[in-house]
Amino acid sequence: MKILKIVLLIVGVVLIVFGLYNAFVPQQVLDIGPLEVNAKEGLTNQTLGMIGIGVLALIAGALLKNRR
């Protein structure tokens, strides 16, 4: 159970960080010579879902008790 707890905590943190990165860092869309276009999507359903699943994984990892 201790390994599952550690895995859930790590997966939760990674999902939250990756979701926030996708939400707030502009992505390069087009680069033609001197012309460069960037887009910022913001909070989409996909990024909110990643953040939500990450939070649930963190909570599950924090509440998981060790068996003896």
Secondary structure, DSSP 8 states (H G I E B T S, - for coil): -HHHHHHHHHHHHHHHHHHHHHHHS-EEEEEETTEEEEE---S-HHHHHHHHHHHHHHHHHHH-----
